[in-house]
Amino acid sequence: MKKVPTRTGRLAALVMVAIGQGATGTWAQTTTIPSTLRYGSGLIDIPVASVLPHLEITGTYSGFFVKLDRTVQVGPSGRSTGFAPSKNAFHQDGSVAVGLFDRTELGLSIQSLGGTASGGDVWGLFGRLQLVRPSSQGLGLAVGGRYVTGPDFGDGIEYEPNRLGWADRRFRHSYPGGPTVGTKLSLYGVASAHVRGLELGLLPKSDLTFTLGYGSGMFKGGHGLDFYDYASSKGWFFGSAATFQAARSSILTLMGEYDGFDVNLGAQVDVHGVRVGAQYLAANYAKPPGGYYSEYRSPKLGLLVSLALCPGSGGLLCKPRLLERPQRQVVQLPAPPPDTVVVTREVAPPPPDGTPATICLSTGEVAHVWVSARGDTLIGPGRTPVRALRPGVAFAGTYAAAAPWYGRRGPVVLEGRSYDRSGKGVRRDCARIRRVGEYAGVPLFAERGTERPWGTIYVPVRPGVWHAYRQRSGRTGG
């Protein structure tokens, strides 16, 4: 059994710390990210700065076809020495990933699934920690890592995993007089910008994702090997995706990426958590005379099937989603004003009698009126008696005169204490009283400067007329 390098242990410890930190702060996922060929969520073969939502699980099966008229033979130095016969094969991969606390994603992969007996399967672990994520759209940041075992051909030579996942005897850890390859552990940092697409006319809703990252290991290892490397960026990778709302529970994602070596194009459909995709891998290689150079430097057709499970959401499969959209605010325009009818009439000059006065309303406001010599309250420019007003005109406020409990001389209850009517109606000065409560919709007042429990409260009976209510001794109300 192979010994796992100590730096892999450090990576595992980092991931475990991320899980512990994630338990203290939950960040919800913004949008559905496609399944990659081998390493959980992302684009085609590169990660993005997002993770699976908490307890969402994805299981992915993928594969790609290789059809070559010739294959490359490699010498001890890692350089090509000639060509071997043609190759026609289908390489398969499988992976499982789970999201934890909306901040971390962990997974297991098996590559070269069911591959040749020579070299066997290649196993891998991967994880990603989201450091920064936008609330709805914007820039996200994440760090992550992959550890993949190398194939074992039983000859005592240490082999490395390659970027296509299959067991290749030509891809070694070191070459005498040549480069040293280290692709088992790949660490990376990645930034992604998530942007809501323009909503134009009948076009479907869409999201755009732009990703840029840098990594070690598999993102740059193999640089300098002519059969493996032709357009290496020495660790840089980038890509973009456009996701469209195809139906209520389905989305279509179109992707393009550069994984540090190859330009990959792909499309993936997600129908209520069932994902099907197709990829055109290594599209940047043109066919030279005599046929393509190697498995790595030739275009390939890839296929993918993936399931997204959400056991904690009330259903087994996950419903795909776009970025959150702000709620449309409906502006309610005010109703047009009613037609205005102006009635002109002669107003008689004010009668000679009448004294200016004020009355205190149940709103706590003061109304200015006139009081005639006969005691009538007059209002308006014509000094009309209040009793002569039509029913639709009234002073502001709520009054007790029409309340049944007032007519029955019933008690008033305030803060659990009962108060009984005392004496006759009186006038009060608004400046000397303040509102302290309400009973059956009628406001209650008390003298300013007094504190609860109040011995006497005042009830507005009608505009300008108040009745004092005194607290019952030793008795409480209901």
C-alpha positions, 0 to 999 in steps of 0.5 A: 500500500502506498504511503500518502505524503505528509503534505496530503495530511496537511491538506486534509487538516485544512479541509477539516478546519474549514468544516468546523468553521463552516458550522458557525456561519451558513452561506447559501448557494446562489446558483446551480453550478454544473458537474465537472467530469471528475471533480464535483461542481465546476465547469468542464474540468476546472473548479469555480469559486462556488461549492455545493449547498449544504448536504447536496450530493452529486454523483457523476459518471463521465467518459471520453472517446479516443480514436487515433491512427497512431500513438506516441512512443516515449523514451527514458528522457520523456521525449518522443522516439517514434509511433506505435499502432492506432488506438480506439478506446473509451475511458470512464470516470466516476465521482461523488461530491457533497456540500457541507455548511454552504462553505465546503465541498468534499468528494471522491473520484475513481478514474480510468474506471474499469480500465486495463488490468495494467495500471488499474484504477486511479483514485482521488480525493478533492475538496474546496473551501469558499472564502468569499461569496456574493449575496446574489451576484458579484465576485467569489473566492475559493481555495481547494485541492485534489489528491490523485493516486498514480497507477501501479504497473508493478515494475517499481517505477513511480507513475503520476496521474495525468489530466485525462485520468487514465493509467498511462505508462509513459507519464512518470514521476521523473525522467533521467536527464528530463523533467520531474512531474508532480501531479498527485497533489494539486492546490489552487486558488480561484475567483469567479464572477457571477452576473445576472444576464440581461432580460430582453423581451422574449429571451429566457432568464440567464446567468453568466459566470467568469472564472480565473484561477491558478494551481499547482500539480495537475494544472501545470505538471507535465510542462516540457513533455512534448507528447503531453504539453503543447500549450501550457500556461504553467498553472493558469486556468480560466473559463466562462459559462452561460446558464439559461432558464429552459423551463421552470425546473430545467436549465441549459449551461453552455461552457468554454474553458482553458484548463492550463493545457486544453481548450474545452467546450461543453453543454449540460442540461439539468432537468430537476437534478438529472444532468446530461452533458456533452463536451468537445475536449482539446478543441485547440489541436489541429490534425497534423499530417500523418494523424494526431500526435497523442491522446493528449494533443488531439480532440475528443468527444466526452459524455456525462451523466450526473444526479444532484440529490437534495435529501434535506429539501423535501424531495430527492432530486435538486431543483436547478436555480438561477441567481436570485432576482430582486423582487419587482416593486409594483408602484401603485399610482394614486387614483385620479382626483374626483371631479371638483364641484365649486358651489358659490353662495353669498355668505352673510356677514358674521353676526355681531354677537360671539366670543372667540374660544377654543375647544379641546378635541379627543385627538389632543388638538385645539379647535378655534370656535366662536361662542354666542351669547346664547351658548351656541358653538359657532364654526366656519366663516359664517359662524354656523352653529354646530347643531345646524351642521349636516351629518357629514361634517364633524370634528376630528377624533373619537368620542364616547357620546354614541358609545353604548357603555357611556349611555349605560354609565358603565365603568371604564377599564384602564390597565386593569383598574376600573373607573366610574363616571363622576360629576357632569361634563366639563371643559378641559384645556389640551395643554393640561392633559395628555393621552394615557390609554384607550377604552373601546376605541375612545382615547383616555386622558389624565392630568399632566404631571400625574403618574400611574395609577391615575386616580382620575382620568378624563373621557372625551364625550363630544368636542370640547366636553369631557367627563371625569372618571374616578378609580374605584377603591380596592377594586379592579376591572376585567 
